């Protein structure tokens, strides 16, 4: 497993490197970086399977770096290493598989590494596969497939797109526009931040404030329909899609 150590403090990098050296194979330190920007450059230039990533760093912090690393073609796994426990939530929002508090103990590092499962090349190809009967998402270091018929809607939120299905939500690496083009005829855009399954479109409700909300089979959540897309939604409902 090729590991990149990212921390703005040299002693912290040296400590992690020493621990990994003592652990031996299959763990190999292939590089070090002092901030998030350098980390991204290393991930683009080298074969990195895992990034041990500090959070509070100059130039670019670890949260932003993790989000950008996740959008690379073959993203490595990420474990955050920080002295600040309040950042734990950001770790998982930033695609981190685990979170280690400083000072890092060898046995905790070993346990976190043991839990990391780096996707194989066939798995990476699977997540990029444009087959239209399922979507693929990275889940706990592996690949999870969700049948397209189970998807209720796709929603963009800041830098990420989530797919809502009966089992919960899945984080995707693709843009809403890419999904709209790929699944044209099966999903319809109702808002700049949402695509819904045409099969699950049950009706619309008009609110006192004038907003129109889509009712969808399989969820109690109603999604706002923008004026720009309202006529398309009404036409689909009239046709009984």
C-alpha positions in Angstrom: 0.0 0.0 0.0 1.6 3.3 -1.1 1.1 6.0 1.5 1.4 9.8 1.3 1.9 11.7 4.5 0.6 15.2 4.6 1.3 17.6 7.5 2.7 21.1 7.8 4.9 20.1 10.7 8.0 18.1 9.8 8.2 16.3 13.2 4.6 15.0 12.7 5.5 13.6 9.2 8.7 12.0 10.6 6.7 10.3 13.4 4.2 8.8 11.1 6.9 7.8 8.7 8.8 6.0 11.5 5.7 4.1 12.6 5.0 3.0 9.0 8.7 1.9 8.6 8.5 -0.2 11.7 5.3 -1.8 10.4 7.0 -2.8 7.2 5.2 -4.4 4.3 2.7 -3.9 2.8 3.0 -0.3 3.9 5.3 2.0 2.0 5.7 5.8 2.3 6.0 7.1 -1.2 6.0 10.8 -0.4 5.4 13.7 2.0 3.6 17.0 1.6 3.3 20.1 3.8 -0.1 21.3 2.7 -3.2 20.3 0.8 -2.1 21.7 -2.6 1.1 19.7 -2.5 -0.9 16.6 -1.5 -3.0 16.9 -4.6 0.0 17.4 -6.8 1.6 14.3 -5.3 -1.6 12.2 -5.9 -1.5 13.3 -9.5 2.2 12.6 -10.0 2.5 9.3 -8.0 0.7 6.1 -7.4 -0.9 6.7 -4.0 -3.2 4.3 -2.4 -3.7 6.1 0.9 -3.3 9.7 2.2 -2.6 10.4 5.9 -3.9 13.9 5.9 -3.7 16.7 8.5 -6.5 19.2 8.7 -5.2 22.5 9.8 -2.5 23.5 7.3 -1.6 26.7 5.4 -2.2 27.2 1.6 -5.0 24.6 1.6 -6.4 22.8 4.5 -7.1 19.0 4.7 -10.9 19.3 4.3 -10.6 21.1 1.0 -7.8 18.8 -0.1 -9.8 15.7 0.6 -12.7 16.9 -1.4 -10.5 17.7 -4.4 -8.6 14.4 -4.1 -11.9 12.5 -4.1 -12.6 14.0 -7.6 -9.4 12.6 -9.1 -9.7 9.8 -11.7 -8.3 7.2 -9.4 -8.7 8.7 -5.9 -6.7 7.2 -3.0 -8.3 6.5 0.4 -8.0 9.2 3.0 -7.4 9.0 6.8 -7.5 12.4 8.6 -4.9 12.9 11.3 -5.6 15.9 13.5 -5.2 17.3 17.1 -8.7 18.7 16.9 -11.6 16.3 17.6 -14.2 18.8 16.4 -13.2 18.1 12.9 -14.3 14.5 13.0 -17.6 15.3 11.2 -15.7 17.1 8.4 -13.6 14.0 8.0 -16.4 11.9 6.9 -18.0 14.6 4.8 -14.6 14.9 3.1 -14.5 11.2 2.1 -12.2 10.2 4.9 -12.4 6.5 5.8 -11.1 7.1 9.3 -10.0 9.7 11.8 -6.9 9.6 14.1 -6.3 12.1 16.9 -2.8 13.4 17.7 -0.7 12.2 19.3 -1.1 9.1 17.1 -0.4 5.8 18.8 1.2 3.0 16.7 -1.6 0.5 17.6 -4.3 3.0 16.5 -2.5 3.7 13.3 -2.2 0.0 12.6 -5.9 -0.6 13.3 -6.9 2.3 11.0 -4.7 0.9 8.2 -6.1 -2.6 8.6 -9.6 -1.2 8.1 -8.7 0.5 4.8 -9.7 -1.4 1.7 -8.3 0.3 -1.4 -10.4 -0.4 -4.5 -8.7 -2.6 -7.1 -8.3 -1.6 -10.7 -11.4 -3.6 -11.8 -13.4 -1.8 -9.1 -12.2 1.6 -10.2 -13.3 0.7 -13.8 -16.7 -0.4 -12.4 -17.3 3.0 -10.9 -16.6 4.7 -14.2 -18.7 2.2 -16.2 -21.5 4.0 -18.0 -23.8 1.0 -17.9 -27.3 2.4 -17.5 -29.0 -0.1 -15.1 -27.1 0.9 -12.0 -24.9 3.5 -10.4 -21.7 2.8 -8.5 -20.3 4.6 -5.5 -17.3 4.2 -3.3 -18.4 2.8 0.0 -16.0 2.2 2.9 -13.1 1.8 0.5 -15.0 -0.6 -1.8 -17.5 -0.3 -4.6 -21.3 -0.4 -4.0 -23.7 -0.8 -6.9 -27.3 0.6 -6.6 -29.9 -0.4 -9.2 -31.0 2.6 -11.2 -34.7 1.7 -10.7 -34.1 2.2 -6.9 -32.9 5.8 -7.3 -35.6 8.3 -6.3 -33.7 11.4 -7.1 -30.2 12.9 -7.5 -29.5 16.2 -5.7 -26.5 18.5 -5.8 -25.4 20.1 -2.6 -22.4 22.4 -2.7 -19.6 20.3 -4.2 -21.2 16.9 -4.1 -24.1 15.0 -5.7 -26.1 12.5 -3.6 -28.4 9.7 -4.9 -31.4 9.1 -2.7 -32.7 5.5 -2.6 -34.7 3.4 -0.1 -31.5 2.4 1.7 -30.4 6.0 2.3 -28.1 8.3 0.4 -25.0 7.6 -1.7 -22.3 10.2 -2.5 -21.4 10.4 -6.2 -18.3 11.7 -8.0 -20.2 12.8 -11.1 -21.9 16.1 -11.8 -25.7 16.5 -12.1 -25.2 17.5 -15.7 -23.4 14.3 -16.5 -26.1 12.2 -14.8 -28.8 14.2 -16.7 -27.2 13.5 -20.0 -26.5 9.8 -19.3 -29.9 9.0 -18.0 -32.0 11.2 -20.3 -35.5 9.8 -20.5 -35.4 8.2 -17.1 -34.7 11.2 -14.9 -36.0 14.7 -15.3 -34.5 18.0 -14.0 -36.9 19.8 -11.8 -34.5 22.3 -10.3 -30.9 23.4 -10.9 -29.9 21.2 -8.0 -32.2 18.1 -8.6 -33.1 15.3 -11.0 -36.0 13.0 -10.1 -37.0 9.6 -11.4 -39.8 10.0 -13.9 -41.3 6.7 -12.7 -41.5 7.9 -9.2 -43.0 11.3 -10.0 -46.5 11.1 -8.4 -47.7 14.7 -8.4 -47.1 18.3 -7.3 -48.3 20.5 -4.5 -48.6 24.2 -4.6 -47.6 26.0 -1.4 -49.2 29.2 -0.1 -46.0 31.1 -0.9 -46.4 30.1 -4.6 -43.7 27.4 -4.6 -44.5 24.0 -6.3 -43.1 20.8 -4.7 -42.8 17.4 -6.4 -44.3 14.4 -4.6 -42.2 11.3 -5.2 -42.9 7.6 -4.6 -40.7 6.1 -2.0 -39.9 9.2 0.1 -41.9 11.7 2.2 -39.5 14.4 1.1 -40.9 16.9 -1.4 -38.5 18.7 -3.7 -39.0 22.2 -5.1 -39.7 22.6 -8.8 -38.3 25.8 -10.3 -40.5 27.9 -12.6 -38.2 27.1 -15.5 -38.9 23.3 -15.2 -42.6 23.4 -14.0 -44.1 23.0 -17.5 -42.1 19.9 -18.2 -43.1 18.3 -14.9 -46.8 19.1 -15.5 -46.5 17.6 -19.0 -45.0 14.4 -17.6 -47.7 14.1 -15.0 -50.4 14.7 -17.6 -49.0 11.9 -19.7 -49.0 9.6 -16.7 -45.3 8.9 -16.7 
